[in-house]
Amino acid sequence: KLIAPATPRHNGKVERSHRTDQERFYNDRRFFSLKYLNEQIDRYRRQSNRQPLSCHGWRSAQQMLENYVYLV
């Protein structure tokens, strides 16, 4: 069964991620070409993945991935 779109009570983490991306990235930018959009998305993704998060014990997503790959 699929959940209804925009239902944070069912899919809060994904909805929160989308809202954060909207606030930090999309709201303040204008894109005049697909190439420029892709460049900016790559830059934002790299910055975002290096941002420490309390839910990860103040480690970044990049650090979590590196630790996971090391353990596997």
Buried (B, 14 or more C-beta within 10 A) or exposed (E): EEEEEEEEEEBEEEBEEBEEBEEEBBEEEEEEEEEEEEEBBEEBEEEBEEEEEEEEEEBBBBBBEEEEEEEE
